[in-house]
Amino acid sequence: MSRTDLKPQPGPSSGGRPSRLSSSTALVLVSSGAVAFAIMGDSLLYAILPLAAAQLALSPQQVGLLLSANRLIRLFSNTWLGAIFARFGPYRAFVISAILGVLTTAVYGFRLGFIVFLLARIGWGISWSGLRQGTYQSIWAGDRADAGRLMGLMWGIVRGGSAVSALLGGFLFDYFGFQTTVWTIAVLSALAIPIAIGLNWPASASPNYEDVQSATSSPSNSNDPDGDKNAKRKQHEILGGWIEALSDPLQRAVLLVGFFKLLLNSILIATASVFLADRFETFSGGFLLGIQVGALSGFVLGTRWFSDLFLGAAMGELADLVGRIRLTLILVTILCIGLTLMLTISNNLAFVALLGVLMVSTGVNVVLDAYANQAALATHHPQLFVGAYATASDLGSAVGPLFAFWLVASVGFAPVYGIAALLVVLTLLYLVLLDARYTNLQSSV
């Protein structure tokens, strides 16, 4: 069977051989598996880079920039990669993204200095734009009623790769050092390439496929050829997703919540290892005695990402049943309580509270992404809205690590974590009010 990007797959009654990946769930499983391997190098750095900064001759400011650089470049790459997926289909773009992601992981093993590390982080940011776009489009191939379940399944598998990388990397770093750890993870990450190459993408993974085909196959039906060209150009224009999203109040609110949620999330993940080092620096008792900080931070981040695997799909289905925003409000309330406990205690309970906060964050991410996915499907160009939403989220993810280390050193953990959490709550309430207003208007009509 041909892997041509947008070629429709033969149905069961057709003469062609059915694809192994004709099921939407199977497509999500396999594409997410490729991303799970590709993301391992990125996840490793969050666990060990802050701890290895001294031996790598990196300042805290450089560590913050490295952990933000991949997000900063995505402010540009998300949108134009969304346009590339819309124009050329997912196959080639997804394969190239997987190859680039693996190469950027291998670069860290050479220890060539800050500039090379920075270029590798930029390369990974571009790679992640394509990998994430591909997983969103794999979900579009399924039933819209299953979007929450498929979104949870996707993030569970992807973050399973992150969890394995953090857990394994933390222990390897403590016993074998930075370089050996990076090379080990790079070898595992390389499995993403053959998986991506083996994917078959159905036409249903590209919602505007039929419109593009009809426009290109029936030029004689148009009285204005120049107008048709301009329409197709507008369909794939780089700013199309932003123009449409910013013209609608509810979609603007989705972008705003995405920004602040990922701001908080990135601050927590980027500073987890230094938070634990600070809390256990003078603590001399309890079940954590004897465990080095590298393994401990790897365990915390690994558990947080493994929670995607166990909780992601369940949260997605629960969101479909009780409503995404209602569930998110409950989870954010629990998140704030956990943050309060985490910041007011300094023994083993601080470790438990941090673990709980990061796991609850899993559910918040899943339901917000599912909400954004449905908002995308309500637009004229879903790929471009995904690019806009991903860019807003990545802006929050980039700002978090960029300033977190400097702010924590200046004012401490409590103000940084507390203000970020407050911003999430306020913007989420704004989204809930808008959503309720839109629902009431539609009901009355």
Summary of the structure (lengths in Angstrom):
residues: 445
radius of gyration: 22.0
end to end distance: 47.4
largest distance: 80.2
contacts: 1660
relative contact order: 0.15
helix: 82%
strand: 0%
